Amino acid sequence: GGEAGAVLVVLLRVLANLGMHPELGPELAARPDTAAAIARVLRDYPFGGPASSGGGGGGGGSSAGAGGATCTQCDEVALNALAALTNLAYYAGGGSQRGGANALLGLPPGDVLPALAPALLSANEEAAAEAARCLGNLARGGGTVCAALLGEPGSGPTAGAARVLLEALVLLLDHGAWGVAAACAGCLVNLT
């Protein structure tokens, strides 16, 4: 049950830490399988998703996410997946000699934006700041997510999610937590 979620958290932390390495980070970011795996984790373990809404505050309910993960564990998996995506999306131009273009920047917006919205709109300051940093790195590098956020033609069905995220970034500039406001400001600067 929850053991699979705990293992996934550890693996995502390792991936997020490897993403900060100056040689390994770009290499991992250039791999389409890395991008697809992170997108799948974000889809299967949504922050604040059905597994996290066990009735408002605290107690356990029986809801569980993918792999039998508990409510809290789903949010922890999602937060660590966001951290991995944030760190790897930092590499906009490609990797070292063996690396290529950042595969994360080419992810379909429909695979990324719906997963970022719940975290950005969350009351959890850490999740909101991480989602804004992630959007900032994705916006910095251009690519499909950036195009969707800017409302460029071809955004398709993700235009609604992109608009919500863009509006949230502006509204969160007035957030009481400096880290959230700063991350939102950074993302908006990267979009200009």
KEKE-3310 file (N, C-alpha, C; in steps of 0.2 Angstrom, whole numbers, plus 5000, padded with zeros to 4 digits):
npx = (5004:5005:5019:5024:5021:5030:5042:5042:5043:5056:5063:5059:5065:5078:5079:5076:5087:5098:5095:5100:5113:5127:5131:5124:5110:5106:5108:5098:5087:5086:5081:5067:5060:5062:5055:5042:5040:5039:5028:5018:5018:5014:5001:4996:4997:4990:4991:4982:4972:4959:4963:4968:4958:4951:4940:4942:4950:4960:4958:4960:4951:4947:4952:4963:4978:4986:4993:4990:4993:4993:4983:4991:5003:5001:5001:5014:5021:5017:5022:5036:5038:5035:5046:5056:5053:5054:5068:5074:5068:5074:5085:5086:5092:5097:5108:5124:5138:5132:5119:5103:5090:5079:5068:5057:5052:5045:5034:5017:5006:4994:4998:5005:5000:4987:4991:4999:4990:4982:4992:4997:4986:4984:4982:4993:5009:5021:5019:5012:5023:5032:5026:5024:5038:5041:5033:5039:5052:5048:5043:5053:5061:5054:5045:5031:5023:5025:5021:5007:5003:5005:4995:4996:4991:4985:4985:4975:4964:4970:4969:4960:4965:4978:4974:4968:4980:4988:4981:4980:4994:4996:4987:4992:5003:5001:5002:5003:5015:5031:5039:5031:5025:5036:5041:5030:5031:5044:5041:5031:5039:5048:5040:5038)
npy = (4994:5009:5009:5009:5022:5028:5024:5030:5043:5044:5041:5052:5062:5059:5061:5074:5080:5075:5083:5095:5094:5100:5093:5081:5085:5092:5082:5072:5080:5081:5069:5060:5050:5053:5065:5061:5051:5060:5068:5058:5054:5066:5066:5055:5056:5068:5084:5088:5081:5069:5060:5067:5074:5071:5075:5088:5091:5084:5070:5054:5046:5035:5036:5034:5036:5033:5017:5014:5025:5036:5050:5061:5056:5056:5070:5073:5065:5072:5085:5082:5078:5089:5097:5090:5092:5106:5108:5101:5107:5119:5119:5126:5126:5114:5100:5093:5088:5075:5078:5084:5095:5101:5090:5091:5104:5102:5095:5091:5104:5100:5089:5095:5108:5106:5098:5107:5117:5114:5114:5127:5134:5130:5131:5127:5134:5130:5121:5130:5140:5131:5127:5139:5142:5131:5134:5146:5141:5133:5143:5151:5144:5144:5135:5122:5124:5137:5144:5140:5147:5160:5161:5158:5154:5138:5132:5125:5114:5116:5130:5135:5131:5137:5150:5151:5148:5159:5170:5167:5168:5182:5186:5180:5188:5196:5189:5183:5176:5179:5171:5164:5175:5180:5170:5169:5182:5181:5171:5178:5188:5180:5176:5187)
npz = (5000:5006:5005:4993:4989:4998:4993:4981:4984:4989:4977:4969:4976:4975:4961:4960:4967:4959:4948:4951:4948:4939:4927:4926:4928:4916:4907:4911:4910:4896:4892:4885:4892:4905:4906:4903:4913:4925:4922:4922:4935:4941:4936:4941:4955:4960:4967:4981:4976:4973:4982:4992:4998:5010:5018:5023:5036:5043:5048:5045:5034:5021:5009:4996:4985:4969:4969:4982:4991:5005:5009:5014:5009:4995:4993:4996:4987:4975:4978:4978:4965:4959:4963:4957:4943:4943:4945:4935:4924:4924:4915:4901:4888:4884:4886:4891:4881:4877:4879:4874:4868:4881:4886:4894:4892:4880:4884:4882:4886:4892:4900:4910:4915:4921:4932:4939:4943:4955:4965:4964:4968:4981:4999:5005:5008:5004:4993:4984:4981:4976:4964:4957:4955:4947:4936:4932:4928:4918:4910:4907:4899:4887:4875:4875:4886:4890:4879:4880:4892:4888:4879:4866:4849:4846:4858:4862:4871:4884:4886:4895:4908:4908:4908:4920:4928:4925:4929:4943:4946:4945:4955:4966:4969:4979:4990:5007:5011:5008:5000:4991:4984:4978:4970:4961:4955:4949:4939:4931:4926:4919:4909:4901)
capx = (5000:5009:5026:5026:5022:5036:5048:5042:5045:5063:5066:5058:5070:5085:5079:5076:5094:5102:5093:5104:5120:5128:5132:5118:5104:5105:5107:5091:5081:5085:5078:5060:5057:5062:5049:5036:5039:5037:5022:5014:5018:5010:4995:4993:4997:4988:4992:4976:4967:4954:4966:4970:4952:4948:4935:4944:4955:4965:4958:4961:4947:4949:4954:4970:4979:4989:4998:4987:4996:4988:4981:4997:5008:4999:5003:5021:5023:5016:5027:5043:5038:5035:5053:5060:5051:5057:5075:5075:5066:5079:5090:5082:5095:5100:5113:5131:5139:5127:5112:5099:5085:5076:5062:5052:5050:5041:5028:5011:5003:4989:5001:5008:4996:4982:4994:5002:4985:4980:4997:4998:4980:4984:4984:5000:5013:5027:5016:5011:5029:5036:5022:5026:5045:5041:5030:5044:5057:5045:5042:5060:5064:5050:5042:5024:5019:5026:5016:5000:5002:5004:4989:4997:4987:4987:4985:4970:4960:4973:4969:4957:4970:4983:4972:4968:4986:4991:4977:4983:5001:4995:4984:4997:5009:4999:5002:5006:5021:5036:5042:5026:5024:5043:5041:5025:5034:5049:5037:5028:5045:5051:5035:5039)
capy = (5000:5015:5008:5011:5029:5030:5023:5035:5050:5044:5041:5058:5067:5058:5064:5082:5082:5074:5088:5101:5093:5104:5089:5076:5088:5093:5075:5070:5084:5080:5062:5060:5046:5057:5070:5057:5049:5065:5070:5053:5054:5072:5065:5049:5059:5075:5088:5090:5078:5065:5056:5072:5078:5066:5078:5094:5092:5080:5064:5049:5044:5029:5038:5033:5037:5027:5013:5014:5030:5039:5057:5065:5054:5059:5077:5073:5063:5077:5090:5080:5077:5096:5099:5087:5095:5112:5107:5099:5112:5125:5118:5128:5126:5107:5097:5094:5085:5070:5080:5088:5100:5099:5086:5094:5110:5100:5091:5094:5108:5096:5085:5098:5113:5103:5096:5113:5122:5113:5116:5134:5137:5127:5134:5125:5139:5126:5119:5136:5142:5126:5127:5145:5141:5127:5137:5150:5138:5131:5149:5154:5140:5143:5128:5122:5126:5144:5146:5140:5152:5166:5161:5158:5149:5131:5130:5120:5113:5119:5137:5137:5130:5142:5156:5151:5149:5166:5174:5165:5171:5189:5187:5178:5193:5199:5183:5185:5173:5182:5166:5163:5181:5181:5165:5171:5188:5178:5167:5183:5191:5175:5176:5193)
capz = (5000:5006:5005:4986:4989:5001:4989:4975:4987:4989:4971:4966:4979:4971:4954:4961:4968:4953:4943:4952:4946:4933:4921:4926:4927:4909:4904:4913:4907:4889:4891:4885:4897:4912:4906:4903:4920:4929:4920:4924:4942:4942:4934:4945:4961:4960:4974:4983:4972:4977:4988:4997:5000:5015:5022:5026:5040:5047:5050:5040:5029:5018:5002:4994:4978:4965:4973:4989:4995:5009:5007:5015:5005:4988:4992:4997:4981:4971:4980:4976:4958:4957:4964:4951:4937:4944:4945:4928:4919:4924:4909:4895:4881:4882:4891:4889:4874:4875:4880:4869:4870:4887:4884:4899:4889:4875:4886:4881:4891:4895:4904:4915:4918:4926:4938:4943:4946:4962:4970:4964:4971:4987:5005:5007:5005:5000:4986:4980:4979:4971:4958:4954:4953:4942:4930:4931:4925:4911:4906:4906:4893:4881:4874:4874:4892:4890:4874:4882:4897:4884:4875:4859:4845:4846:4865:4862:4877:4890:4887:4902:4913:4907:4910:4928:4931:4924:4934:4950:4947:4946:4962:4972:4970:4985:4995:5013:5011:5003:4995:4986:4980:4974:4965:4956:4952:4945:4934:4927:4923:4914:4903:4897)
cpx = (5004:5016:5028:5026:5028:5042:5048:5044:5053:5066:5065:5063:5077:5085:5080:5084:5099:5101:5097:5111:5121:5129:5126:5111:5102:5104:5100:5086:5080:5082:5070:5057:5057:5056:5043:5034:5036:5030:5017:5013:5013:5003:4992:4993:4996:4988:4985:4970:4962:4957:4968:4964:4948:4943:4938:4949:4959:4963:4958:4956:4950:4952:4962:4971:4982:4993:4996:4990:4991:4987:4988:5002:5007:5002:5011:5024:5023:5021:5034:5043:5038:5043:5057:5059:5054:5064:5077:5073:5070:5084:5086:5085:5097:5106:5120:5132:5134:5120:5109:5095:5081:5069:5056:5049:5045:5035:5022:5008:4998:4991:5004:5004:4991:4985:4997:4996:4983:4985:4998:4992:4979:4985:4990:5005:5019:5025:5015:5018:5033:5032:5024:5033:5045:5038:5035:5050:5054:5045:5048:5063:5060:5047:5034:5020:5020:5021:5009:4999:5002:4998:4990:4993:4990:4987:4980:4966:4963:4973:4966:4961:4975:4981:4971:4975:4989:4987:4979:4989:5000:4992:4988:5003:5007:4999:5005:5013:5026:5038:5037:5025:5031:5043:5036:5028:5039:5046:5035:5034:5048:5046:5035:5044)
cpy = (5006:5015:5010:5018:5032:5029:5028:5041:5050:5045:5048:5063:5066:5061:5071:5084:5081:5080:5095:5100:5096:5099:5084:5079:5089:5086:5072:5074:5083:5073:5062:5056:5049:5061:5066:5054:5054:5067:5064:5053:5060:5070:5060:5051:5066:5079:5090:5087:5074:5062:5061:5075:5073:5070:5084:5094:5087:5073:5059:5047:5038:5030:5037:5034:5031:5023:5012:5019:5033:5046:5061:5063:5056:5066:5077:5070:5069:5083:5088:5079:5085:5099:5096:5090:5102:5112:5106:5104:5118:5125:5119:5126:5119:5106:5098:5090:5080:5072:5084:5093:5097:5096:5089:5100:5108:5096:5094:5098:5104:5091:5088:5103:5111:5101:5101:5117:5120:5115:5123:5137:5134:5132:5133:5130:5136:5124:5125:5139:5138:5126:5133:5145:5137:5130:5143:5147:5136:5137:5152:5150:5140:5137:5128:5125:5134:5147:5145:5145:5159:5166:5161:5153:5142:5128:5125:5120:5115:5126:5139:5136:5135:5148:5157:5152:5156:5171:5173:5168:5178:5190:5185:5183:5197:5194:5185:5182:5176:5177:5164:5169:5182:5176:5167:5177:5185:5174:5172:5186:5186:5175:5182:5193)
cpz = (5000:5005:4998:4985:4992:4997:4983:4978:4987:4982:4968:4970:4976:4965:4955:4962:4963:4948:4945:4950:4940:4926:4921:4925:4920:4905:4905:4910:4899:4887:4891:4890:4904:4912:4906:4910:4925:4928:4922:4931:4944:4941:4939:4952:4962:4967:4975:4980:4976:4983:4994:5000:5005:5020:5026:5032:5044:5047:5044:5036:5025:5011:5001:4987:4975:4970:4980:4993:4999:5007:5008:5010:4998:4988:4992:4990:4976:4972:4977:4969:4955:4957:4959:4945:4937:4942:4938:4923:4919:4918:4903:4888:4879:4887:4888:4882:4872:4876:4874:4872:4876:4885:4888:4896:4883:4877:4884:4887:4895:4900:4910:4919:4923:4932:4942:4946:4953:4967:4970:4968:4978:4993:5007:5004:5001:4993:4982:4977:4974:4964:4954:4951:4947:4935:4928:4926:4918:4907:4903:4899:4887:4881:4874:4880:4892:4885:4876:4887:4893:4880:4868:4855:4845:4853:4866:4869:4884:4891:4893:4908:4913:4909:4917:4931:4931:4929:4941:4951:4949:4953:4967:4973:4977:4991:5001:5014:5006:4998:4989:4981:4976:4969:4959:4952:4947:4938:4929:4923:4917:4908:4899:4892)
residu = (GLY:GLY:GLU:ALA:GLY:ALA:VAL:LEU:VAL:VAL:LEU:LEU:ARG:VAL:LEU:ALA:ASN:LEU:GLY:MET:HIS:PRO:GLU:LEU:GLY:PRO:GLU:LEU:ALA:ALA:ARG:PRO:ASP:THR:ALA:ALA:ALA:ILE:ALA:ARG:VAL:LEU:ARG:ASP:TYR:PRO:PHE:GLY:GLY:PRO:ALA:SER:SER:GLY:GLY:GLY:GLY:GLY:GLY:GLY:GLY:SER:SER:ALA:GLY:ALA:GLY:GLY:ALA:THR:CYS:THR:GLN:CYS:ASP:GLU:VAL:ALA:LEU:ASN:ALA:LEU:ALA:ALA:LEU:THR:ASN:LEU:ALA:TYR:TYR:ALA:GLY:GLY:GLY:SER:GLN:ARG:GLY:GLY:ALA:ASN:ALA:LEU:LEU:GLY:LEU:PRO:PRO:GLY:ASP:VAL:LEU:PRO:ALA:LEU:ALA:PRO:ALA:LEU:LEU:SER:ALA:ASN:GLU:GLU:ALA:ALA:ALA:GLU:ALA:ALA:ARG:CYS:LEU:GLY:ASN:LEU:ALA:ARG:GLY:GLY:GLY:THR:VAL:CYS:ALA:ALA:LEU:LEU:GLY:GLU:PRO:GLY:SER:GLY:PRO:THR:ALA:GLY:ALA:ALA:ARG:VAL:LEU:LEU:GLU:ALA:LEU:VAL:LEU:LEU:LEU:ASP:HIS:GLY:ALA:TRP:GLY:VAL:ALA:ALA:ALA:CYS:ALA:GLY:CYS:LEU:VAL:ASN:LEU:THR)
# end
